[in-house]
Amino acid sequence: MDYDLSEKRKVVLGITGSIAAYKAVEVARQLVSYGHEVRCVMTDSAQKFITPLTMQSVTGNKVVSDFWEGGSAEIGHIEIASWADVVVVAPATADFVAKLNAGFAESPLLVICLATKAPILIAPAMNCNMYTNVKTQENIQALRSRGVFFIDPEEGELACGSSGVGRLADPQEIFYATRRLISRADFKGKRVLITAGPTREPIDPVRYISNRSSGKMGVALAREAYRRGAEVTVIHGPLKSELPRSVKSVEIVTAQEMYEQVLAHAFPAGGIGVDVVIMAAAVADFRPKETAPNKIKKSGVLKSIELVKNLDILLALGEKRAKTRNPLLIGFAVETGEIEDLINEARAKLERKHCDLIVGNFAQDAFDLETDRVWLVDRSGKQEEVSTTHKSRIATKILDRVLKL
Ligand SMILES: Cc1cc2nc3c(=O)[nH]c(=O)nc-3n(C[C@H](O)[C@H](O)[C@H](O)COP(=O)(O)O)c2cc1C
């Protein structure tokens, strides 16, 4: 569970006659597991691919597939249209997209899409030539211009044997796009820059100095900011969990590369910068003075590695925005001692690096774990402890606090 259950929403999941229909099970499962109520509506063709019983079992709700079944005792398709907070059609066939654009109402799913006032998200899946066909593209464009949301199919091998764009977007991506539509959009219009993961400082072409960071905190922050409507960019080293596809991902290796990318994104020459920077990456403080051009042999005589200090990215950002206090700047502090030391270090860092908020945590609570325990230290002089919980919940708390800064 990764966010406030008061945000539990009502989702209509439409399924049409594509070979990818089985992937709707995973979309439904994800939504249900996050506390949302899901009602499936299936076309006749969809039922040739998966059974209503499967969807009923996953969602706990009876599937709507027939206008005439159930009579007035059942919740009807018009009622479902107004019940929905969002209508997601995954997978959507070329046939369905065409009929929706033309305004047909021959199936319960088409009627619901015509009658609902809720946002509609469509995830097309079809043969690549069907997808790029001018008619399909015209239908998609026309629907987009009327405010229908799309999650584009992926490129790859298709069930029909050909290869190209047409494969249903990953169910996880459909889930991310859905919850962005149903969440409170309190970060809408905000540009958020996040750093995540470790940096790697090369010793030779095969060895490096790094740290235990998994990048999970930064990814959780990116997912949360995206869910709440932000435009998100993540500058990151190697990550152990995935970013949503709609988040801009900038991969780097060394601290120097991260420094350059962060500064360029936060203060672009002549461009518009960002509103918030959250420095969740574990940037290496030192790097080898020299990087050997070839692999250092085991039989060699390497006795020590001379280290030099890396540039301090948080300090550089802080100094650049010290006068304007724009963008908002959030740093992390990791310690291994006592709580008092951590809070003192967080306070000192807040001042020294001109930040608005420092998230203090202990290495043993944080590194490579799904959970963390943090202290939020800001300029008001107060601090708030967030006791051990999933990193996604920590991300929610951090962003809640950012909104109050
Ligand atoms: C095995 C098989 C797989 C199909 N897969 C797709 C598909 O992935 N995308 C698509 O647009 N149509 C696909 N079709 C064609 C649709 O099922 C057909 O256009 C149907 O009328 C769609 O009805 P619906 O949109 O009401 O569900 C497939 C047909 C068959 C027999």
Ligand as a Chemical Component Dictionary entry (heavy atoms), coordinates in Angstrom:
data_LIG
# 
_chem_comp.id                   LIG 
_chem_comp.type                 NON-POLYMER 
_chem_comp.pdbx_formal_charge   0 
_chem_comp.three_letter_code    LIG 
# 
loop_
_chem_comp_atom.comp_id 
_chem_comp_atom.atom_id 
_chem_comp_atom.alt_atom_id 
_chem_comp_atom.type_symbol 
_chem_comp_atom.charge 
_chem_comp_atom.model_Cartn_x 
_chem_comp_atom.model_Cartn_y 
_chem_comp_atom.model_Cartn_z 
_chem_comp_atom.pdbx_ordinal 
LIG C1  C1  C 0 -6.774  -13.836 -32.144 1  
LIG C2  C2  C 0 -7.203  -12.427 -32.358 2  
LIG C3  C3  C 0 -6.477  -11.412 -31.812 3  
LIG C4  C4  C 0 -6.855  -10.071 -31.994 4  
LIG N1  N1  N 0 -6.105  -9.108  -31.437 5  
LIG C5  C5  C 0 -6.437  -7.797  -31.666 6  
LIG C6  C6  C 0 -5.662  -6.762  -31.119 7  
LIG O1  O1  O 0 -4.662  -6.974  -30.385 8  
LIG N2  N2  N 0 -6.010  -5.473  -31.382 9  
LIG C7  C7  C 0 -7.092  -5.177  -32.164 10 
LIG O2  O2  O 0 -7.336  -3.993  -32.387 11 
LIG N3  N3  N 0 -7.863  -6.145  -32.675 12 
LIG C8  C8  C 0 -7.579  -7.459  -32.447 13 
LIG N4  N4  N 0 -8.350  -8.442  -32.969 14 
LIG C9  C9  C 0 -9.557  -8.094  -33.721 15 
LIG C10 C10 C 0 -10.693 -7.714  -32.786 16 
LIG O3  O3  O 0 -10.944 -8.776  -31.857 17 
LIG C11 C11 C 0 -11.946 -7.380  -33.593 18 
LIG O4  O4  O 0 -11.734 -6.179  -34.303 19 
LIG C12 C12 C 0 -13.177 -7.251  -32.716 20 
LIG O5  O5  O 0 -14.291 -6.916  -33.533 21 
LIG C13 C13 C 0 -12.994 -6.191  -31.653 22 
LIG O6  O6  O 0 -14.190 -6.053  -30.926 23 
LIG P1  P1  P 0 -14.275 -5.087  -29.655 24 
LIG O7  O7  O 0 -13.528 -3.849  -30.008 25 
LIG O8  O8  O 0 -15.748 -4.844  -29.483 26 
LIG O9  O9  O 0 -13.724 -5.801  -28.501 27 
LIG C14 C14 C 0 -8.008  -9.794  -32.771 28 
LIG C15 C15 C 0 -8.770  -10.840 -33.298 29 
LIG C16 C16 C 0 -8.383  -12.131 -33.090 30 
LIG C17 C17 C 0 -9.240  -13.244 -33.682 31 
# 
loop_
_chem_comp_bond.comp_id 
_chem_comp_bond.atom_id_1 
_chem_comp_bond.atom_id_2 
_chem_comp_bond.value_order 
_chem_comp_bond.pdbx_ordinal 
LIG C1  C2  SING 1  
LIG C2  C3  SING 2  
LIG C2  C16 DOUB 3  
LIG C3  C4  DOUB 4  
LIG C4  N1  SING 5  
LIG C4  C14 SING 6  
LIG N1  C5  DOUB 7  
LIG C5  C6  SING 8  
LIG C5  C8  SING 9  
LIG C6  O1  DOUB 10 
LIG C6  N2  SING 11 
LIG N2  C7  SING 12 
LIG C7  O2  DOUB 13 
LIG C7  N3  SING 14 
LIG N3  C8  DOUB 15 
LIG C8  N4  SING 16 
LIG N4  C9  SING 17 
LIG N4  C14 SING 18 
LIG C9  C10 SING 19 
LIG C10 O3  SING 20 
LIG C10 C11 SING 21 
LIG C11 O4  SING 22 
LIG C11 C12 SING 23 
LIG C12 O5  SING 24 
LIG C12 C13 SING 25 
LIG C13 O6  SING 26 
LIG O6  P1  SING 27 
LIG P1  O7  DOUB 28 
LIG P1  O8  SING 29 
LIG P1  O9  SING 30 
LIG C14 C15 DOUB 31 
LIG C15 C16 SING 32 
LIG C16 C17 SING 33 
# 
